[in-house]
Amino acid sequence: MRAVVTVTGTDRRGVIAKVSGFLFEKNVNIEDVSQTILGEQFAMIMMVDGSESEVEFSALADGLEQLGKQIGMTIRLQHADIFDAMHTV
């Protein structure tokens, strides 16, 4: 399963560490990452591969959403093909 993780919110220390640590614990590989800070706003997009993870997609998405609430960010997980379709003109 290839997927896209998006993380947005007010910039704070440790965001990348928390998200990447969560994915590592679930055996999800980060294939690519892009992040930027615009003023005080943080935005990150990760392409991930969960093919070796035993966690179901919906449970992973829920876990990331809960992590986002804990760290004051919005975190979303989408299947890569859905993300691609939504962002193709």
N, C-alpha and C positions, 0 to 999 in steps of 0.2 A: 504494500500500500504506500503510494507516494502521496504526500500531503503538503499543504502550506500552512504554516503557523504565522499569524500576524499578532503583533504586540504593540499596543499604543497606549499613551497616557503621559502624565507629567513625569519628566525625567527624574530618576533617583538612582542611587548606587545599588548595585547588585542584581539588576533586572536580568541581564544576560546570564549571569551565574545561576540564578534561580531557575530560569526557564531551561537552560541547557542541562542543569543538574536533574531536573524533573524528567526530561526526555531521556537522559542517560539511565536513570533508574528504571525506566520503562522499556529499555533496550531499543530506543528509537534513534536512528543515526541522522545527524545533521549533515546534509549534503552541501548546502550553500546558505549563506546568510548575508543580508544587507541591513544595515541600520543607520539611522541618522538622527540628529537632534536639531530641531527647528525651534529656536528660542528655548522655551522650557519644555517643549513637547518632544517625546521620544517615539520613534517608529522603527519597528524591526519586522522583516519578513524572512522566514526560514523555509527552505525546501527540505523536507525530511522524508526518510524512508523507514516505515514501520513494519516492513515485511518480516523481520525477525522478532518482533515484539509479540508477546502472548496477550497483550491487552487489546480488547476490542476497540474499534474506532470511536464508538460513542462514549465509552468509558474514558478513553484518552482525552476526547474533547471536553467532557465534563470535568476531568481532573485539571486540565489546563485552565478552564474557566474559573474553577475554584481557586487555583493558584493566583490567577489574575486578581481576584477579589482580595486575597490575602496580601498582595503586594501593591494594591492600588492601581492596577493596570487592567486593560481590556485585552484578553487573549482569546483568539479564535483559531479553530482548526477546520480546514476544508480539504476535501479530496482535491488533488492537484488538477484533475481534468475539469472539475467544476470551477475552480479558481481560474483556470485558463479560459474557459468558455465565458465567464463573467467579464473578463478583462480583454477580450478580443473584439475589435471593432470590425 
